[in-house]
Amino acid sequence: MRDFLIAGNWKLNGSSAANEALIAGIVAGVPGGSGFSLLVCPPYPYVAAVAAQVAGSAVSVGAQNVSEHESGAYTGEVAASMLADIGCEYVIVGHSERRAIYGESSFQVAAKFQAAQAAGIVPILCVGETLEEREAGTTESVVDYQLGAVLDAAGIGAFARAVVAYEPVWAIGTGMTATPEQAQDVHKHIRAQLSAKDAGIAAGVQILYGGSMKGENAAGLLAMPDIDGGLIGGASLKAKDFLAIAEAAAQS
Ligand code: PGA
């Protein structure tokens, strides 16, 4: 009932030439079949060019961040309306790197989530615990808090047009993937949190897993009932690696 979404988070990587080659490779290799969609999230300066290059293909474009503000004196910021204007359909909000390195609070993340939706862009809300939090047994309360801030601000209705990504911080860029069971436990918990507010909306929300996902572990993760795709960093930078995950989704 829920399609898979395989999303590439390119982070701070790329150049015009490298992106063009990467997109050409991805577009040429999109697996046949249905039940999944592909998304790439390049750095801001490349969003428009990538949007033009993927136009008419099965690949969509997103951004990695957005301002919570609409316009005005916010030097260096990019508004959701600007992203929509250049063909951006999704935006990642609350990635753990933004929370940890740039000090984004869950309230700011909620404001970004709402700003994206106000411009017609689908937010991909990232949540996840650190290793210390997992070892302290607080994974569920951390995720509840991060999700709760957005639920309080935007309401459950907003999740009819949103994606959630569970990204355990200890699995990001470390090669240490959560096991399918570990991920499924948290995905199930997230869906239950949403379901407590509205079962119908919760049943439709795509919940992606992120954290060292690659071709070799994708099928096992995607086989889990509450895992609806992936948010992929390292393995999204080579067409062959990204397509291996897309292939796993196509066959799941
Ligand atoms: P990774 O990154 O796939 O390189 O672990 C995932 C992410 O940070 O979104």
Boltz pocket constraint, residues with backbone or C-beta under 6 A from the ligand:
constraints:
  - pocket:
      binder: B
      contacts: [[A, 9], [A, 167], [A, 171], [A, 172], [A, 173], [A, 174], [A, 175], [A, 210], [A, 211], [A, 212], [A, 213], [A, 231], [A, 232], [A, 233], [A, 234], [A, 235]]
      max_distance: 6.0
